Amino acid sequence: MFIAGLSVAVAFTFAALISPTDPVIVIEIFKKLRVPIQLSTLMEFESSFNDATGLIIFSSIITLTVVVLLLLTIL
């Protein structure tokens, strides 16, 4: 099965890799607009949570792909 010419494993791995957001621009805008520090801290925390989630999904997809490929070579 292919998505946009890529195998499903490669497509999902790429999606997990690029999905976490980068808050640098938002934080810079918050500083210029003098947004309360609580909101800025919340944004940074949410970004860290997204990064961790993306890393876990990325690692899980890589592990699952390796296991499936190993099982296919054994059978």
N, C-alpha and C positions, 0 to 999 in steps of 0.2 A: 504494500500500500504506500502511495506517495502523496505528499502535500507540496504543491508548488515545485515539483521535480525533485524533492528531497524525501528520503525515507522518513517514516513516522518518528523513529528514534532521533534522527538528526534534526527534524523540524521542532520536536518538543524540547530537545536540548538547547537549540538556538533560542527558542522562546523563553526558556527559563533563564538563559544567560542575559537577555536584553530586557526582561520584564521589570527588574527593580528600578525605581525612579531615582533620579539624582536631584537632591534638594538644594544644590548650591545656588542656583538662580533664585529660587524661592526665598532662601535665607537672606540673600543679598537684597532682594526687594523688601523683605520684612525690615531689614536694618534701615533702608532708605525711608521707609514709611513709618518708622518708629513703632512697629507693632509690639504689643506687650511681650515680655520675655517668656511668659508661660506658653503663648502660642508658638513662638519660635522653638522653644524646647520640645513641645509636643510634635512639631514638624520634624525635628531632628530624630526624635525617638521613633516616630512612624517610619521614617526612612531607614533607620537601622533595622527595624523589624522586617521591612520589605526586603532589605539586603539579605538578612538571615534566611528568610523564607525562600528567596530565589536560590541561595546557595544550597539549601537542603533539597529543593526540587531538582536542581542541576545535578547534585551528587547522586540522588536517587535514580535519576534517569540514566546516568552513566553506569552506575552499578547494575541496574536492571538490564541494560543493553549488553554489558560484558557477560553477565550470568547467562542470558539467553544465547549469546554467541558461543559461549563455552558449552552449553548444553546441546546446541545444534551440532557442534563438532564431535561431541562424544557419541551422539545417536547417529 
